[in-house]
């Protein structure tokens, strides 16, 4: 059995090329007004948003935040607040670079969809066909079962495994996968068994892209996505952000100090080339990200066909949330609605967040309202939900609030989950039993490693529970049909398959 892997989830507005006075790569604002300091005055339409941003910033550990809003084909708001440094007053501006983290995933998916448009591959191709050097040492048949579609939808069943060496050499993306991941990694479950968020699927997708183009991932993304969209200040190498010079550094988990929480420096930030296609270190600005929003909302055949945009935003699987209001496309979360000031509003929503050790990204699109907002902050795990609500309210009329779907709870479903599950490659045996108040858990293989297991599971819904392992809380989701024994119990870091029930 492998050691127990604890995963910390680190996790457009048109082109600027016709504007000879714009050399920043940012999409210019529409009719900027002047502010009290002699610049453009601030549009009072966004006063409530500014108040919300300042409140969210004050409640967070982030020293700085930058926000941009796209509406009806133009950027109507782009402002920044706070400092670009944790220990000195360096004002953040709308052109200041932040990490966007996993919001990168939709960009990697776009590049692979371009290859499908060009007839180079199909997303139904197996990993073995798309990248023959992907044969797993533990089972040579696994890469025949996994498709590119599985990689982009978090349904591959692959164990998530980070490269934590922070090797910046572009060639390390290939080296790490071929010499480490494919050599030692495993499938947690057969492909298509369930949705399970997985960075590795996207790093492998980036590896496929490299092999098809004979280019390094940062260069091919520059040529195929960033430059065509006018995103001249979106970077995939730390050295490029450093050369640019206008970047934010904040507060988070310091890789240079055993991941201790505290102020960060630019030098301490990791730059793992093997993690770039999943979002390990993408630098951008909210206004740059509005070019992506404009592509999604209004199309751009020179970058991606309408059919590919439809494929990107199609719902392929449920994320097993409760209530079940969310699915996943290609690098994109798809929701039936969103909370605005705590009130549920039913409208299609496309979004994806992002986390790296010292940054948080929020990217939201309301396609029926031609609206998008990007919020980038310089700290890990910030909550700017008030700002998202205020941004929507400032621009979009969503009408009367609806009743939010409630979490499912049918007590009889708990009996479906009772049984023994086995994760042969990671945590070992997982035994689930019924109690008077819910469910209990026993993990004898982890206990043998002197790890503490709280036997009582906390209940979130009738399929989602919380387990406490060595003082850390892990969500457990049971996969199966009501009235039938659940086939799997899974967390992002591990998954157990039910042992056959015998009389």
Order of alpha helices (4+ residues) and beta strands (2+ residues): alpha-beta-beta-beta-alpha-alpha-alpha-alpha-alpha-alpha-alpha-alpha-beta-beta-beta-alpha-alpha-beta-beta-beta-beta-beta-beta-alpha-alpha-beta-beta-beta-alpha-beta-beta-beta-beta-beta
